Amino acid sequence: MSPAPMRPAPTRRSLAAVVLCLAAALTGCGHSGGGGTPSASPPATSTGTAAPRITIKGFAFRPAALTVRPGAKITVVNEDDVGHTVTSTGVKTFDTGAVAPGRSATFTAPAKAGDYPYICTFHPNMKGTLTVR
């Protein structure tokens, strides 16, 4: 009886591709929240088991207004071709630092209820509001 043919060992690149595909499937990467202008859309609310998420695309925060619970972990995904930040204005309550293109970062929502406006420090015309309640 001859031995079974051996499969080639997976390369780092193929393993990385599998990991990225699994991560995309688990986190819903590539999902963009509806159209319309940010001011016309009601604020997104994070409830249940879905993790709150801010996507940066087209030099805009999506959603531009997000409501979360105190201490919620918020993931920021940069789908643009340049770096961005999510930085609270006024008292610096949160700041992701630079999020490179195609990368993500996480920050914790403040423990105190209130509205927390934020910008991208590289592109101050990008604005959003995090509401904690």
All heavy atoms as an XYZ file, in Angstrom:
935
protein
N       0.848     -1.163      0.000
C       0.000      0.000      0.000
C       0.902      1.237      0.000
O       1.830      1.329      0.768
C      -0.887     -0.022      1.247
C      -1.793      1.167      1.286
S      -2.680      1.332      2.821
C      -3.972      0.161      2.671
N       0.594      2.213     -0.862
C       1.419      3.414     -0.917
C       0.868      4.460      0.053
O      -0.327      4.515      0.313
C       1.485      3.963     -2.327
O       0.217      4.045     -2.898
N       1.783      5.292      0.566
C       1.346      6.308      1.536
C       0.441      7.350      0.870
O       0.542      7.600     -0.308
C       2.643      6.935      2.029
C       3.668      6.594      1.007
C       3.203      5.347      0.317
N      -0.430      7.948      1.678
C      -1.329      8.992      1.177
C      -0.503     10.204      0.760
O       0.514     10.509      1.374
C      -2.321      9.384      2.267
N      -0.920     10.898     -0.308
C      -0.176     12.086     -0.728
C      -0.217     13.146      0.368
O      -1.223     13.321      1.041
C      -0.902     12.558     -1.987
C      -2.226     11.872     -1.986
C      -2.094     10.656     -1.126
N       0.885     13.861      0.517
C       0.978     14.901      1.539
C       0.518     16.231      0.960
O       0.804     16.548     -0.178
C       2.415     15.024      2.047
C       2.875     13.790      2.789
S       4.538     13.986      3.447
C       4.331     15.357      4.512
N      -0.194     16.971      1.780
C      -0.596     18.320      1.390
C       0.542     19.262      1.732
O       1.200     19.094      2.759
C      -1.829     18.767      2.164
C      -3.055     18.061      1.764
C      -4.213     18.667      2.500
N      -5.433     17.955      2.161
C      -6.601     18.233      2.678
N      -6.711     19.196      3.561
N      -7.654     17.551      2.325
N       0.733     20.303      0.916
C       1.772     21.271      1.268
C       1.371     22.033      2.535
O       0.197     22.267      2.782
C       1.834     22.212      0.066
C       0.578     21.976     -0.703
C       0.083     20.610     -0.333
N       2.357     22.381      3.328
C       2.104     23.134      4.554
C       1.578     24.516      4.179
O       2.038     25.113      3.208
C       3.389     23.270      5.362
N       0.604     25.037      4.944
C       0.086     26.367      4.625
C       1.169     27.426      4.845
O       1.986     27.316      5.749
C      -1.073     26.552      5.598
C      -0.876     25.533      6.666
C      -0.042     24.436      6.084
N       1.150     28.426      4.004
C       2.101     29.522      4.147
C       1.543     30.553      5.110
O       0.354     30.561      5.415
C       2.359     30.199      2.786
O       1.118     30.789      2.358
C       2.863     29.214      1.761
N       2.400     31.435      5.566
C       1.934     32.509      6.456
C       0.895     33.361      5.750
O      -0.068     33.795      6.348
C       3.104     33.392      6.893
C       3.971     32.750      7.917
C       5.060     33.721      8.316
N       6.034     33.049      9.118
C       6.372     33.441     10.335
N       5.824     34.501     10.847
N       7.259     32.778     11.015
N       1.107     33.610      4.454
C       0.169     34.443      3.707
C      -1.200     33.778      3.631
O      -2.218     34.422      3.820
C       0.707     34.711      2.302
C      -0.238     35.582      1.491
C       0.380     36.012      0.214
N       1.259     37.119      0.555
C       2.044     37.739     -0.291
N       2.091     37.362     -1.533
N       2.801     38.731      0.085
N      -1.242     32.469      3.363
C      -2.542     31.801      3.271
C      -3.215     31.749      4.643
O      -4.424     31.882      4.749
C      -2.416     30.406      2.665
O      -1.678     29.545      3.504
N      -2.441     31.564      5.699
C      -3.022     31.580      7.045
C      -3.566     32.957      7.378
O      -4.650     33.084      7.953
C      -1.988     31.159      8.090
C      -1.622     29.674      8.104
C      -0.484     29.425      9.086
C      -2.816     28.828      8.466
N      -2.831     34.003      6.997
C      -3.291     35.367      7.255
C      -4.583     35.641      6.502
O      -5.503     36.266      7.028
C      -2.219     36.377      6.863
N      -4.685     35.158      5.275
C      -5.905     35.362      4.493
C      -7.093     34.671      5.159
O      -8.191     35.223      5.218
C      -5.706     34.842      3.068
N      -6.874     33.468      5.667
C      -7.955     32.743      6.343
C      -8.384     33.499      7.596
O      -9.571     33.672      7.865
C      -7.517     31.300      6.689
C      -8.517     30.637      7.614
C      -7.334     30.487      5.422
N      -7.421     33.983      8.369
C      -7.736     34.724      9.600
C      -8.520     35.983      9.263
O      -9.519     36.310      9.907
C      -6.450     35.050     10.388
C      -6.734     36.035     11.498
C      -5.838     33.780     10.935
N      -8.087     36.724      8.225
C      -8.798     37.946      7.850
C     -10.216     37.644      7.383
O     -11.155     38.369      7.705
C      -8.031     38.694      6.761
C      -6.747     39.373      7.224
C      -6.003     39.949      6.040
C      -7.050     40.449      8.235
N     -10.383     36.575      6.613
C     -11.731     36.209      6.162
C     -12.628     35.860      7.340
O     -13.788     36.263      7.396
C     -11.667     35.035      5.181
S     -11.034     35.499      3.566
N     -12.093     35.102      8.294
C     -12.881     34.750      9.477
C     -13.223     35.992     10.286
O     -14.348     36.135     10.760
C     -12.129     33.744     10.343
C     -12.052     32.326      9.788
C     -11.125     31.479     10.647
C     -13.425     31.700      9.729
N     -12.256     36.886     10.457
C     -12.515     38.112     11.207
C     -13.582     38.946     10.522
O     -14.472     39.489     11.172
C     -11.224     38.920     11.368
N     -13.518     39.035      9.193
C     -14.525     39.798      8.465
C     -15.906     39.176      8.633
O     -16.900     39.875      8.816
C     -14.155     39.864      6.979
N     -15.976     37.868      8.595
C     -17.259     37.190      8.753
C     -17.826     37.397     10.150
O     -19.028     37.594     10.324
C     -17.101     35.699      8.457
N     -16.957     37.362     11.163
C     -17.423     37.493     12.542
C     -17.784     38.918     12.918
O     -18.661     39.147     13.734
C     -16.361     36.957     13.508
C     -16.123     35.451     13.435
C     -14.936     35.078     14.309
C     -17.357     34.682     13.863
N     -17.080     39.908     12.345
C     -17.316     41.296     12.739
C     -18.204     42.042     11.779
O     -18.567     43.176     12.036
C     -15.991     42.073     12.864
O     -15.353     42.087     11.580
C     -15.084     41.471     13.902
N     -18.542     41.436     10.648
C     -19.413     42.114      9.698
C     -18.690     43.169      8.901
O     -19.290     44.141      8.456
N     -17.364     43.040      8.725
C     -16.608     44.002      7.931
C     -17.237     44.113      6.555
O     -17.701     43.142      5.990
C     -15.147     43.570      7.785
S     -14.223     43.786      9.291
N     -17.196     45.296      6.011
C     -17.750     45.515      4.697
C     -19.206     45.952      4.752
O     -19.753     46.393      3.777
N     -19.835     45.842      5.916
C     -21.213     46.289      6.037
C     -21.214     47.788      6.228
O     -20.557     48.309      7.109
C     -21.874     45.622      7.248
C     -23.223     46.198      7.554
N     -24.317     45.947      6.775
C     -23.631     47.036      8.528
C     -25.355     46.588      7.279
N     -24.951     47.256      8.333
N     -21.912     48.490      5.395
C     -22.017     49.926      5.584
C     -23.450     50.263      5.913
O     -24.375     49.729      5.328
C     -21.553     50.674      4.332
O     -22.377     50.358      3.240
N     -23.620     51.122      6.858
C     -24.951     51.505      7.272
C     -25.560     52.476      6.289
O     -24.957     53.446      5.943
N     -26.705     52.222      5.793
C     -27.558     52.944      4.870
C     -27.104     54.274      4.342
O     -26.066     54.771      4.679
N     -27.878     54.818      3.490
C     -27.546     56.084      2.849
C     -28.147     57.242      3.593
O     -28.427     57.174      4.765
N     -28.361     58.311      2.865
C     -28.929     59.498      3.463
C     -27.856     60.347      4.108
O     -26.720     59.944      4.252
N     -28.221     61.522      4.473
C     -27.262     62.402      5.122
C     -27.262     62.118      6.607
O     -28.285     61.739      7.173
C     -27.641     63.881      4.884
O     -28.936     64.093      5.430
C     -27.610     64.228      3.410
N     -26.106     62.296      7.263
C     -26.054     62.002      8.696
C     -27.083     62.783      9.503
O     -27.637     62.279     10.448
C     -24.619     62.390      9.084
C     -23.838     62.278      7.822
C     -24.813     62.631      6.727
N     -27.369     64.039      9.120
C     -28.307     64.826      9.906
C     -29.743     64.342      9.716
O     -30.588     64.574     10.557
C     -28.196     66.303      9.529
O     -28.470     66.461      8.149
N     -30.030     63.655      8.593
C     -31.371     63.173      8.333
C     -31.634     61.833      9.008
O     -32.772     61.427      9.150
C     -31.609     63.043      6.832
N     -30.593     61.123      9.413
C     -30.742     59.812     10.012
C     -30.826     59.931     11.519
O     -30.140     60.745     12.115
C     -29.541     58.928      9.669
O     -29.415     58.819      8.272
N     -31.664     59.099     12.157
C     -31.688     59.121     13.613
C     -30.382     58.562     14.151
O     -29.713     57.789     13.479
C     -32.865     58.201     13.964
C     -33.031     57.324     12.770
C     -32.565     58.123     11.590
N     -29.988     58.947     15.356
C     -28.746     58.424     15.926
C     -28.808     56.913     16.066
O     -29.852     56.353     16.392
C     -28.658     59.089     17.305
C     -29.634     60.205     17.287
C     -30.657     59.879     16.233
N     -27.702     56.279     15.792
C     -27.622     54.830     15.984
C     -27.523     54.557     17.475
O     -26.892     55.298     18.210
C     -26.406     54.274     15.262
N     -28.152     53.491     17.903
C     -28.121     53.125     19.307
C     -27.575     51.720     19.431
O     -27.998     50.826     18.709
C     -29.527     53.178     19.923
O     -30.049     54.488     19.736
C     -29.497     52.854     21.394
N     -26.640     51.551     20.323
C     -26.081     50.226     20.558
C     -26.843     49.569     21.687
O     -26.818     50.034     22.815
C     -24.604     50.345     20.929
O     -24.110     49.084     21.269
N     -27.565     48.501     21.336
C     -28.300     47.751     22.355
C     -28.061     46.279     22.123
O     -27.565     45.872     21.082
C     -29.804     48.038     22.279
O     -30.259     47.694     20.971
C     -30.114     49.483     22.569
N     -28.428     45.472     23.057
C     -28.280     44.032     22.899
C     -26.827     43.622     22.880
O     -25.988     44.193     23.547
N     -26.522     42.604     22.058
C     -25.181     42.046     22.047
C     -24.288     42.628     20.959
O     -23.107     42.339     20.930
C     -25.246     40.519     21.860
O     -25.916     40.249     20.623
C     -25.991     39.857     23.007
N     -24.833     43.428     20.051
C     -24.011     43.999     18.985
C     -23.045     45.017     19.578
O     -23.426     45.884     20.358
C     -24.893     44.656     17.938
N     -21.783     44.889     19.197
C     -20.774     45.825     19.687
C     -20.906     47.144     18.939
O     -21.049     47.157     17.722
C     -19.386     45.236     19.486
N     -20.852     48.268     19.646
C     -20.939     49.560     18.979
C     -19.747     49.756     18.045
O     -18.627     49.362     18.365
C     -20.940     50.580     20.102
C     -20.827     49.843     21.370
C     -20.729     48.392     21.085
N     -20.011     50.387     16.905
C     -18.969     50.524     15.888
C     -19.123     51.846     15.155
O     -20.235     52.250     14.817
C     -19.091     49.364     14.914
C     -18.126     49.394     13.786
C     -18.293     48.141     12.995
N     -17.656     48.281     11.703
C     -17.307     47.273     10.953
N     -17.546     46.047     11.353
N     -16.730     47.472      9.805
N     -18.005     52.485     14.911
C     -17.944     53.679     14.073
C     -17.066     53.318     12.888
O     -15.930     52.871     13.068
C     -17.345     54.885     14.832
C     -18.214     55.256     16.027
C     -17.165     56.073     13.877
C     -17.572     56.268     16.969
N     -17.603     53.492     11.693
C     -16.829     53.239     10.484
C     -16.455     54.581      9.876
O     -17.291     55.489      9.802
C     -17.649     52.408      9.470
O     -17.993     51.165     10.075
C     -16.862     52.150      8.204
N     -15.206     54.697      9.460
C     -14.751     55.909      8.793
C     -14.634     55.588      7.316
O     -13.881     54.689      6.921
C     -13.397     56.383      9.352
C     -13.497     56.633     10.859
C     -12.935     57.633      8.604
C     -12.160     56.860     11.533
N     -15.414     56.308      6.519
C     -15.416     56.061      5.074
C     -15.801     57.349      4.362
O     -16.750     58.014      4.773
C     -16.409     54.947      4.738
C     -16.361     54.503      3.297
C     -17.225     53.282      3.094
C     -17.060     52.781      1.666
N     -17.778     51.533      1.452
N     -15.059     57.683      3.308
C     -15.374     58.901      2.573
C     -15.182     60.152      3.408
O     -15.939     61.102      3.279
N     -14.181     60.135      4.302
C     -13.896     61.256      5.190
C     -15.116     61.641      6.024
O     -15.415     62.812      6.232
C     -13.347     62.459      4.412
C     -11.925     62.263      3.963
C     -11.639     61.511      2.830
C     -10.872     62.802      4.678
C     -10.331     61.308      2.417
C      -9.559     62.602      4.278
C      -9.292     61.851      3.148
N     -15.846     60.626      6.502
C     -17.016     60.845      7.355
C     -17.113     59.712      8.368
O     -16.698     58.585      8.098
C     -18.286     60.907      6.518
N     -17.662     60.026      9.545
C     -17.942     59.026     10.564
C     -19.329     58.456     10.302
O     -20.282     59.217     10.086
C     -17.909     59.655     11.960
C     -16.574     60.222     12.342
C     -16.406     61.586     12.522
C     -15.478     59.390     12.538
C     -15.180     62.114     12.893
C     -14.247     59.911     12.910
C     -14.094     61.274     13.078
N     -19.439     57.141     10.323
C     -20.728     56.487     10.093
C     -20.996     55.510     11.211
O     -20.216     54.562     11.349
C     -20.715     55.773      8.748
C     -20.521     56.757      7.616
C     -20.447     56.064      6.300
N     -20.088     57.038      5.267
C     -20.128     56.784      3.996
N     -20.501     55.605      3.572
N     -19.788     57.696      3.123
N     -21.995     55.719     12.035
C     -22.903     56.851     12.021
C     -22.221     58.083     12.612
O     -21.269     57.968     13.385
C     -24.052     56.389     12.914
C     -23.406     55.460     13.898
C     -22.309     54.766     13.123
N     -22.739     59.244     12.266
C     -22.183     60.490     12.802
C     -22.643     60.714     14.236
O     -22.013     61.455     14.979
C     -22.595     61.670     11.923
N     -23.738     60.078     14.626
C     -24.252     60.160     15.999
C     -24.498     58.731     16.487
O     -25.195     57.961     15.841
C     -25.533     60.976     16.049
N     -23.897     58.398     17.615
C     -24.005     57.047     18.168
C     -24.338     57.151     19.648
O     -23.725     57.932     20.371
C     -22.677     56.302     17.979
C     -22.575     54.892     18.553
C     -23.542     53.941     17.834
C     -21.148     54.372     18.423
N     -25.311     56.372     20.098
C     -25.689     56.334     21.509
C     -25.283     54.987     22.092
O     -25.595     53.945     21.514
C     -27.206     56.548     21.677
O     -27.551     57.821     21.110
C     -27.609     56.521     23.144
N     -24.571     55.033     23.224
C     -24.076     53.815     23.868
C     -24.302     53.896     25.368
O     -24.625     54.946     25.907
C     -22.567     53.593     23.593
C     -22.304     53.418     22.101
C     -21.731     54.727     24.163
N     -24.069     52.783     26.027
C     -24.143     52.728     27.484
C     -22.804     53.190     28.071
O     -21.763     53.077     27.424
C     -24.443     51.309     27.935
C     -25.829     50.863     27.533
C     -26.158     49.514     28.137
N     -27.539     49.195     27.863
C     -27.942     48.076     27.288
N     -27.075     47.152     26.950
N     -29.218     47.868     27.077
N     -22.807     53.651     29.317
C     -21.548     54.040     29.961
C     -20.556     52.875     29.965
O     -20.921     51.731     30.228
C     -21.970     54.400     31.395
C     -23.417     54.761     31.281
C     -23.963     53.883     30.188
N     -19.307     53.178     29.643
C     -18.248     52.171     29.670
C     -18.248     51.198     28.508
O     -17.458     50.247     28.502
N     -19.098     51.415     27.500
C     -19.144     50.508     26.342
C     -17.822     50.552     25.582
O     -17.164     51.587     25.506
C     -20.292     50.907     25.412
N     -17.428     49.411     25.035
C     -16.244     49.329     24.175
C     -16.706     49.617     22.754
O     -17.606     48.950     22.240
C     -15.610     47.938     24.229
C     -15.152     47.536     25.612
C     -13.901     48.257     25.992
C     -13.403     47.703     27.330
N     -12.515     48.584     28.006
N     -16.106     50.598     22.121
C     -16.499     51.021     20.780
C     -15.346     50.739     19.825
O     -14.206     51.130     20.083
C     -16.853     52.518     20.762
C     -17.995     52.769     21.744
C     -17.208     52.982     19.349
C     -18.090     54.169     22.229
N     -15.653     50.064     18.731
C     -14.650     49.757     17.718
C     -14.746     50.784     16.604
O     -15.842     51.107     16.139
C     -14.869     48.344     17.139
O     -14.751     47.401     18.215
C     -13.848     48.014     16.066
N     -13.602     51.279     16.183
C     -13.507     52.227     15.078
C     -12.782     51.525     13.940
O     -11.678     50.999     14.136
C     -12.727     53.499     15.497
C     -12.558     54.449     14.326
C     -13.416     54.177     16.662
N     -13.394     51.505     12.755
C     -12.810     50.857     11.583
C     -12.569     51.920     10.529
O     -13.500     52.634     10.136
C     -13.740     49.756     11.029
C     -13.130     49.108      9.800
C     -14.031     48.717     12.099
N     -11.320     52.031     10.061
C     -10.967     53.020      9.048
C     -10.977     52.369      7.670
O     -10.090     51.587      7.338
C      -9.584     53.617      9.346
C      -9.207     54.705      8.364
O      -9.944     55.010      7.424
N      -8.050     55.289      8.571
N     -11.976     52.698      6.856
C     -12.074     52.168      5.504
C     -11.558     53.152      4.456
O     -11.700     52.913      3.259
C     -13.523     51.765      5.199
C     -13.995     50.599      6.041
C     -15.398     50.137      5.688
O     -16.034     50.711      4.767
O     -15.868     49.182      6.338
N     -10.983     54.276      4.906
C     -10.396     55.249      3.975
C      -8.959     54.874      3.635
O      -8.388     53.952      4.224
C     -10.436     56.657      4.582
C     -11.750     57.382      4.315
O     -12.513     56.948      3.437
O     -12.005     58.398      4.997
N      -8.378     55.618      2.709
C      -7.000     55.381      2.273
C      -5.981     56.216      3.040
O      -4.796     56.213      2.691
C      -6.867     55.682      0.774
C      -7.648     54.693     -0.085
O      -7.840     53.544      0.359
O      -8.070     55.076     -1.190
N      -6.432     56.953      4.046
C      -5.542     57.776      4.871
C      -5.878     57.546      6.340
O      -6.955     57.052      6.675
C      -5.669     59.285      4.535
C      -5.286     59.570      3.082
C      -7.062     59.797      4.816
N      -4.969     57.937      7.226
C      -5.183     57.780      8.657
C      -6.190     58.779      9.203
O      -6.359     59.871      8.655
N      -6.858     58.393     10.271
C      -7.839     59.248     10.951
C      -7.754     58.994     12.449
O      -7.159     58.015     12.893
C      -9.270     58.922     10.494
C      -9.563     59.263      9.074
N      -9.677     60.553      8.608
C      -9.790     58.464      7.994
C      -9.961     60.534      7.317
N     -10.031     59.277      6.918
N      -8.387     59.875     13.217
C      -8.536     59.669     14.660
C     -10.010     59.850     15.027
O     -10.771     60.436     14.264
C      -7.719     60.674     15.501
O      -8.324     61.979     15.416
C      -6.272     60.744     15.061
N     -10.373     59.357     16.191
C     -11.650     59.689     16.826
C     -11.251     60.278     18.168
O     -10.825     59.564     19.071
C     -12.555     58.449     16.989
C     -13.797     58.805     17.800
C     -12.947     57.881     15.635
N     -11.347     61.610     18.253
C     -10.838     62.344     19.412
C     -11.925     63.261     19.963
O     -12.435     64.119     19.229
C      -9.609     63.192     19.013
O      -8.650     62.348     18.364
C      -8.992     63.864     20.211
N     -12.270     63.086     21.229
C     -13.290     63.950     21.829
C     -12.763     65.374     21.894
O     -11.574     65.610     22.088
C     -13.678     63.445     23.217
O     -12.580     63.455     24.083
N     -13.681     66.317     21.731
C     -13.304     67.727     21.809
C     -13.558     68.209     23.232
O     -14.201     67.530     24.028
C     -14.118     68.567     20.800
O     -15.504     68.420     21.082
C     -13.837     68.127     19.372
N     -13.074     69.385     23.548
C     -13.214     69.877     24.918
C     -12.310     69.066     25.821
O     -11.129     68.895     25.547
N     -12.878     68.535     26.903
C     -12.111     67.671     27.792
C     -11.810     66.388     27.014
O     -12.706     65.734     26.517
C     -12.905     67.359     29.083
C     -12.140     66.392     29.962
C     -13.231     68.632     29.822
N     -10.553     66.031     26.903
C     -10.150     64.858     26.109
C     -10.527     63.574     26.841
O      -9.731     62.969     27.541
C      -8.645     64.891     25.807
C      -8.226     66.100     25.003
C      -8.824     66.059     23.617
C      -8.321     67.231     22.806
N      -9.188     67.679     21.790
N     -11.764     63.147     26.654
C     -12.282     61.962     27.323
C     -11.844     60.689     26.628
O     -11.637     59.672     27.262
C     -13.821     62.017     27.368
O     -14.208     63.317     27.782
C     -14.377     61.003     28.325
N     -11.723     60.736     25.298
C     -11.269     59.564     24.542
C     -10.525     60.023     23.295
O     -10.735     61.120     22.784
C     -12.431     58.633     24.166
C     -13.576     59.312     23.450
C     -13.561     59.462     22.070
C     -14.671     59.776     24.152
C     -14.618     60.072     21.409
C     -15.732     60.390     23.503
C     -15.699     60.537     22.130
N      -9.612     59.182     22.853
C      -8.797     59.457     21.664
C      -8.220     58.136     21.175
O      -7.486     57.471     21.908
C      -7.672     60.436     22.004
C      -6.847     60.848     20.795
O      -7.078     60.328     19.676
O      -5.969     61.714     20.961
N      -8.548     57.763     19.961
C      -8.034     56.503     19.421
C      -6.574     56.602     19.012
O      -5.929     55.586     18.811
C      -8.819     56.082     18.163
O      -8.679     57.106     17.166
C     -10.266     55.825     18.485
N      -6.053     57.826     18.884
C      -4.755     57.974     18.246
C      -4.956     57.705     16.753
O      -6.075     57.505     16.292
N      -3.881     57.698     15.998
C      -3.974     57.497     14.552
C      -4.416     56.066     14.241
O      -3.837     55.111     14.746
C      -2.638     57.780     13.889
N      -5.468     55.949     13.432
C      -5.936     54.649     12.961
C      -5.566     54.585     11.479
O      -6.098     55.335     10.660
C      -7.461     54.479     13.150
C      -7.897     53.093     12.687
C      -7.856     54.720     14.601
N      -4.635     53.713     11.147
C      -4.121     53.612      9.783
C      -5.199     53.093      8.830
O      -6.161     52.441      9.257
C      -2.910     52.680      9.756
N      -5.036     53.345      7.534
C      -5.994     52.834      6.550
C      -6.145     51.318      6.658
O      -5.160     50.590      6.812
C      -5.360     53.204      5.204
C      -4.430     54.331      5.513
C      -3.956     54.101      6.919
N      -7.388     50.855      6.638
C      -7.662     49.423      6.706
C      -7.500     48.817      8.087
O      -7.625     47.612      8.256
N      -7.249     49.629      9.093
C      -7.041     49.129     10.456
C      -8.209     49.536     11.349
O      -9.083     50.286     10.955
C      -5.733     49.684     11.036
C      -4.489     49.422     10.202
C      -4.144     47.985     10.162
N      -3.691     47.583     11.483
C      -2.842     46.632     11.724
N      -2.341     45.945     10.734
N      -2.488     46.318     12.941
N      -8.181     49.041     12.591
C      -9.221     49.397     13.545
C      -8.597     49.702     14.899
O      -7.436     49.374     15.146
C     -10.255     48.274     13.671
O      -9.645     47.112     14.185
N      -9.380     50.332     15.746
C      -8.967     50.652     17.111
C     -10.209     50.557     17.992
O     -11.339     50.571     17.495
C      -8.374     52.056     17.177
N      -9.993     50.465     19.281
C     -11.098     50.384     20.233
C     -10.883     51.416     21.334
O      -9.754     51.659     21.745
C     -11.161     48.974     20.853
O     -11.286     48.019     19.806
C     -12.351     48.826     21.778
N     -11.979     52.023     21.786
C     -11.893     52.905     22.941
C     -13.103     52.656     23.831
O     -14.078     52.023     23.423
C     -11.777     54.381     22.528
C     -13.022     54.986     21.933
C     -13.938     55.658     22.730
C     -13.273     54.909     20.569
C     -15.082     56.228     22.185
C     -14.406     55.477     20.011
C     -15.311     56.142     20.820
N     -13.021     53.143     25.059
C     -14.086     52.947     26.038
C     -14.881     54.236     26.182
O     -14.306     55.315     26.370
C     -13.485     52.552     27.401
O     -12.713     51.356     27.214
C     -14.572     52.297     28.429
N     -16.201     54.119     26.113
C     -17.072     55.280     26.294
C     -16.949     55.790     27.723
O     -16.691     55.012     28.648
C     -18.525     54.894     26.012
N     -17.124     57.082     27.899
C     -17.069     57.639     29.258
C     -18.116     56.988     30.163
O     -19.155     56.507     29.704
C     -17.396     59.119     29.047
C     -17.061     59.384     27.613
C     -17.346     58.106     26.889
N     -17.837     56.992     31.466
C     -18.758     56.424     32.447
C     -19.901     57.391     32.762
O     -20.956     56.974     33.217
C     -17.996     56.085     33.730
N     -19.685     58.669     32.501
C     -20.683     59.689     32.822
C     -21.591     59.935     31.611
O     -21.121     60.104     30.486
C     -19.971     60.989     33.208
C     -20.891     62.089     33.644
C     -20.108     63.323     34.052
C     -21.058     64.444     34.401
N     -20.335     65.680     34.688
N     -22.913     59.964     31.863
C     -23.873     60.231     30.793
C     -23.670     61.632     30.229
O     -23.246     62.546     30.938
C     -25.305     60.078     31.321
N     -23.942     61.771     28.950
C     -23.832     63.076     28.307
C     -23.518     62.946     26.827
O     -23.396     61.838     26.299
N     -23.403     64.091     26.171
C     -23.039     64.146     24.758
C     -21.563     64.496     24.655
O     -21.095     65.447     25.295
C     -23.862     65.205     24.024
C     -25.327     64.812     23.899
O     -25.615     63.604     23.853
O     -26.177     65.721     23.842
N     -20.850     63.742     23.845
C     -19.413     63.920     23.674
C     -19.107     64.119     22.191
O     -19.003     63.152     21.431
C     -18.655     62.704     24.212
C     -18.829     62.506     25.699
C     -19.900     61.783     26.207
C     -17.927     63.075     26.592
C     -20.067     61.610     27.572
C     -18.086     62.915     27.965
C     -19.163     62.178     28.443
O     -19.323     62.021     29.800
N     -18.979     65.379     21.761
C     -18.617     65.619     20.371
C     -17.180     65.154     20.122
O     -16.340     65.189     21.026
C     -18.733     67.130     20.198
C     -19.153     67.687     21.508
C     -19.199     66.594     22.509
N     -16.909     64.718     18.901
C     -15.558     64.298     18.550
C     -15.242     64.685     17.113
O     -16.150     64.993     16.325
C     -15.360     62.794     18.767
C     -16.273     61.894     17.973
C     -15.939     61.490     16.674
C     -17.465     61.430     18.518
C     -16.785     60.651     15.954
C     -18.293     60.591     17.804
C     -17.958     60.205     16.524
O     -18.783     59.380     15.805
N     -13.943     64.706     16.804
C     -13.453     65.049     15.474
C     -12.318     64.107     15.102
O     -11.851     63.321     15.930
C     -12.916     66.503     15.418
C     -11.723     66.666     16.383
C     -14.009     67.519     15.703
C     -10.944     67.949     16.205
N     -11.875     64.218     13.873
C     -10.605     63.630     13.459
C      -9.588     64.764     13.577
O      -9.775     65.824     12.983
C     -10.680     63.137     12.013
S      -9.061     62.683     11.334
N      -8.536     64.563     14.344
C      -7.568     65.648     14.527
C      -6.803     65.967     13.245
O      -6.311     67.072     13.094
C      -6.562     65.327     15.659
O      -5.917     64.095     15.370
C      -7.270     65.251     17.000
N      -6.725     65.004     12.322
C      -6.066     65.262     11.034
C      -6.985     66.027     10.084
O      -6.515     66.754      9.213
C      -5.653     63.954     10.344
C      -4.739     63.085     11.157
C      -4.931     61.721     11.195
C      -3.681     63.612     11.881
C      -4.087     60.895     11.926
C      -2.837     62.808     12.625
C      -3.036     61.447     12.647
N      -8.289     65.822     10.230
C      -9.287     66.418      9.341
C     -10.432     66.965     10.202
O     -11.476     66.322     10.323
C      -9.817     65.363      8.352
C      -8.724     64.570      7.706
N      -8.353     63.312      8.142
C      -7.910     64.891      6.665
C      -7.348     62.891      7.390
N      -7.055     63.815      6.495
N     -10.250     68.135     10.828
C     -11.215     68.653     11.794
C     -12.620     68.897     11.246
O     -13.552     69.084     12.021
C     -10.594     69.968     12.277
C      -9.171     69.928     11.843
C      -9.071     68.975     10.704
N     -12.765     68.862      9.923
C     -14.106     69.006      9.354
C     -14.925     67.733      9.536
O     -16.138     67.741      9.380
C     -14.041     69.364      7.869
C     -13.270     68.329      7.063
O     -12.205     67.866      7.487
N     -13.775     67.957      5.903
N     -14.282     66.631      9.900
C     -14.980     65.372     10.204
C     -15.466     65.466     11.643
O     -14.663     65.597     12.559
C     -14.046     64.181     10.038
C     -13.590     63.938      8.624
S     -12.337     62.624      8.506
C     -13.175     61.218      9.251
N     -16.790     65.384     11.835
C     -17.366     65.560     13.166
C     -18.390     64.483     13.465
O     -19.053     63.974     12.572
C     -18.031     66.931     13.279
C     -17.050     68.073     13.098
C     -17.740     69.405     13.142
C     -16.687     70.480     12.889
N     -17.230     71.817     12.944
N     -18.502     64.153     14.733
C     -19.498     63.202     15.196
C     -19.831     63.463     16.645
O     -19.184     64.287     17.296
N     -20.837     62.755     17.145
C     -21.235     62.893     18.551
C     -21.495     61.514     19.139
O     -22.236     60.711     18.558
C     -22.499     63.743     18.699
O     -22.264     65.030     18.118
C     -22.890     63.917     20.159
N     -20.873     61.263     20.279
C     -21.125     60.049     21.050
C     -22.018     60.460     22.221
O     -21.654     61.336     23.001
C     -19.811     59.454     21.564
C     -19.945     58.191     22.409
C     -20.403     57.025     21.519
C     -18.623     57.858     23.073
N     -23.186     59.827     22.315
C     -24.095     60.092     23.426
C     -24.045     58.891     24.359
O     -24.209     57.753     23.921
C     -25.537     60.325     22.940
O     -25.528     61.473     22.072
C     -26.483     60.560     24.092
N     -23.817     59.167     25.638
C     -23.760     58.117     26.647
C     -24.991     58.272     27.525
O     -25.247     59.344     28.068
C     -22.470     58.228     27.486
C     -22.465     57.181     28.596
C     -21.243     58.092     26.599
N     -25.786     57.174     27.642
C     -26.947     57.181     28.547
C     -27.274     55.799     29.028
O     -26.936     54.815     28.497
C     -28.171     57.827     27.952
C     -28.612     57.414     26.589
C     -29.923     58.059     26.275
N     -29.816     58.788     25.020
C     -30.803     58.983     24.201
N     -31.975     58.557     24.497
N     -30.660     59.629     23.107
